[in-house]
Amino acid sequence: MKISRVLVIGGAGYVGSHFCLFATKNGLDVTVMDNLSKGYRSALRCSEFIQADLLDYDNVLMRFSEHKYDAIFHFAANCLVGESVLDPAAYYRNNVISAYNMLEAMKATGHDKVIFSSTCAVYGYPKKLPLCEDHPKEPISPYGRTKLAIEWMLEDYNKAYGIKSARLRYFNAAGCEPDFGLGEDHRPETHLVPNVVRFALKLSDELTIFGNDYPTRDGTCIRDYIHVMDLADAHLKACARLDTVPLIRFNLGTGAGFTNLEVVDSVKRISGVNIVPKFGPRRPGDPAELVADASAAQRDLNWKPTRSDLDSIVKEVIKWFSTCPQGYPS
Ligand SMILES: NC(=O)c1ccc[n+]([C@@H]2O[C@H](COP(=O)([O-])OP(=O)(O)OC[C@H]3O[C@@H](n4cnc5c(N)ncnc54)[C@H](O)[C@@H]3O)[C@@H](O)[C@H]2O)c1
């Protein structure tokens, strides 16, 4: 089925706003629903914006009744691992209950297709690398558990009510589209690439690498960085795939891992700034290495990352922070 009108929940946030840009460029009519708790009005790339909170079921139901969307893309969540350990209730509420509200509103209004942002945090400590989709799911943080709980909900809603779903497990989302006014601006920012770039550009005073005694080539953690526009491409391909396979899940990564210090080196080379990070203790629950086996997505979705080269990502992030040193206007 050709899709033309889509609803993007969480489309004012980092990954969601890039998806909206990609979808718009691909000719889709995009409506965003966001409560702006973490997103920005100036990151909106859509024809219609609905300011609404997924936790407000009556409002969500009313909004879903107003239009028929060909597919719903769900990016809305709290996503800080450390914060989820300190305040799991907020995570079960804003992630699980709000996803439940979305599914109930879909059921009540005849919407039957959802593409959900999941995470490699559903796997927990890797028993085997690279991580494939069948790897045991033993999440170690409340954040990862809420995402896995939603994945289970999606399976059950498919079996019982026929709601089709794609669960896309991202590794480390990175990169941006500075030429289209889009960047990465989480507050607080916990992601390595923007933090190293901000330090290099003297927009922050301190850069801490957590742990330099991991069993990796230079002692720092290894992560798999995937460009947000490659993620966006996979979302549209996964949406199309739901026409033939109603319940799918894919890892989205490049399969290549970079250590934290390799990321620092890339920023050093490209910015010309000599960066000297501090080393702090390991963060609880941070595995030494997280790298995707994304061969299933490559095969079944005919998807291939084309924007995820680390140096290119770093160049874009430097460009974004050079243009918008304070990020988006609050
Ligand atoms: N960024 C990453 O590296 C990464 C990795 C794996 C998975 N993910 C997942 O991708 C999704 C997007 O991540 P992001 O980095 O863009 O996060 P983000 O915080 O930038 O965006 C989330 C958006 O959802 C909105 N939102 C949150 N709760 C809402 C609610 N109750 N009702 C309506 N809107 C709400 C926020 O205002 C924000 O605009 C999340 O589900 C996250 O778990 C992200």
The ligand as an SDF file (V2000), in Angstrom:
LIG
                    3D

 44 48  0  0  0  0  0  0  0  0999 V2000
   19.3290    8.9290   20.2610 N   0  0  0  0  0  0  0  0  0  0  0  0
   19.7760    7.6740   20.2880 C   0  0  0  0  0  0  0  0  0  0  0  0
   20.9810    7.3940   20.1830 O   0  0  0  0  0  0  0  0  0  0  0  0
   18.7870    6.5350   20.4200 C   0  0  0  0  0  0  0  0  0  0  0  0
   19.2790    5.2070   20.4640 C   0  0  0  0  0  0  0  0  0  0  0  0
   18.3700    4.1620   20.5770 C   0  0  0  0  0  0  0  0  0  0  0  0
   17.0130    4.4240   20.6390 C   0  0  0  0  0  0  0  0  0  0  0  0
   16.5720    5.7020   20.6210 N   0  0  0  0  0  0  0  0  0  0  0  0
   15.1290    5.9480   20.7020 C   0  0  0  0  0  0  0  0  0  0  0  0
   14.7580    6.8340   19.6650 O   0  0  0  0  0  0  0  0  0  0  0  0
   13.6950    7.6810   20.0820 C   0  0  0  0  0  0  0  0  0  0  0  0
   14.0600    9.1260   19.8140 C   0  0  0  0  0  0  0  0  0  0  0  0
   15.2480    9.4520   20.5210 O   0  0  0  0  0  0  0  0  0  0  0  0
   15.7980   10.9510   20.4980 P   0  0  0  0  0  0  0  0  0  0  0  0
   17.2350   10.8850   20.7910 O   0  0  0  0  0  0  0  0  0  0  0  0
   15.2990   11.6100   19.2890 O   0  0  0  0  0  0  0  0  0  0  0  0
   15.0350   11.5440   21.7660 O   0  0  0  0  0  0  0  0  0  0  0  0
   14.5020   13.0580   21.9780 P   0  0  0  0  0  0  0  0  0  0  0  0
   14.3610   13.2380   23.4540 O   0  0  0  0  0  0  0  0  0  0  0  0
   15.3530   14.0090   21.2320 O   0  0  0  0  0  0  0  0  0  0  0  0
   13.0660   13.0270   21.2970 O   0  0  0  0  0  0  0  0  0  0  0  0
   11.9210   12.5030   21.9120 C   0  0  0  0  0  0  0  0  0  0  0  0
   10.7470   13.4100   21.5450 C   0  0  0  0  0  0  0  0  0  0  0  0
    9.5530   12.8500   22.1050 O   0  0  0  0  0  0  0  0  0  0  0  0
    8.8060   13.8850   22.7550 C   0  0  0  0  0  0  0  0  0  0  0  0
    8.0400   13.2450   23.8270 N   0  0  0  0  0  0  0  0  0  0  0  0
    8.5230   12.6120   24.9250 C   0  0  0  0  0  0  0  0  0  0  0  0
    7.5040   12.1620   25.6790 N   0  0  0  0  0  0  0  0  0  0  0  0
    6.3550   12.5120   25.0450 C   0  0  0  0  0  0  0  0  0  0  0  0
    4.9820   12.3180   25.3440 C   0  0  0  0  0  0  0  0  0  0  0  0
    4.5720   11.7160   26.4640 N   0  0  0  0  0  0  0  0  0  0  0  0
    4.0670   12.8110   24.4790 N   0  0  0  0  0  0  0  0  0  0  0  0
    4.4520   13.4530   23.3410 C   0  0  0  0  0  0  0  0  0  0  0  0
    5.7490   13.6680   23.0250 N   0  0  0  0  0  0  0  0  0  0  0  0
    6.6870   13.1900   23.8650 C   0  0  0  0  0  0  0  0  0  0  0  0
    9.8560   14.8630   23.2510 C   0  0  0  0  0  0  0  0  0  0  0  0
    9.3530   16.1670   23.4600 O   0  0  0  0  0  0  0  0  0  0  0  0
   10.8900   14.8170   22.1100 C   0  0  0  0  0  0  0  0  0  0  0  0
   10.5590   15.7510   21.1030 O   0  0  0  0  0  0  0  0  0  0  0  0
   13.4540    7.3520   21.5540 C   0  0  0  0  0  0  0  0  0  0  0  0
   12.3560    6.4780   21.6280 O   0  0  0  0  0  0  0  0  0  0  0  0
   14.7200    6.6460   21.9760 C   0  0  0  0  0  0  0  0  0  0  0  0
   14.4830    5.7320   23.0170 O   0  0  0  0  0  0  0  0  0  0  0  0
   17.4150    6.7680   20.5090 C   0  0  0  0  0  0  0  0  0  0  0  0
  1  2  1  0
  2  3  2  0
  2  4  1  0
  4  5  1  0
  4 44  2  0
  5  6  2  0
  6  7  1  0
  7  8  2  0
  8  9  1  0
  8 44  1  0
  9 10  1  0
  9 42  1  0
 10 11  1  0
 11 12  1  0
 11 40  1  0
 12 13  1  0
 13 14  1  0
 14 15  2  0
 14 16  1  0
 14 17  1  0
 17 18  1  0
 18 19  2  0
 18 20  1  0
 18 21  1  0
 21 22  1  0
 22 23  1  0
 23 24  1  0
 23 38  1  0
 24 25  1  0
 25 26  1  0
 25 36  1  0
 26 27  1  0
 26 35  1  0
 27 28  2  0
 28 29  1  0
 29 30  1  0
 29 35  2  0
 30 31  1  0
 30 32  2  0
 32 33  1  0
 33 34  2  0
 34 35  1  0
 36 37  1  0
 36 38  1  0
 38 39  1  0
 40 41  1  0
 40 42  1  0
 42 43  1  0
M  CHG  2   8   1  16  -1
M  END
$$$$
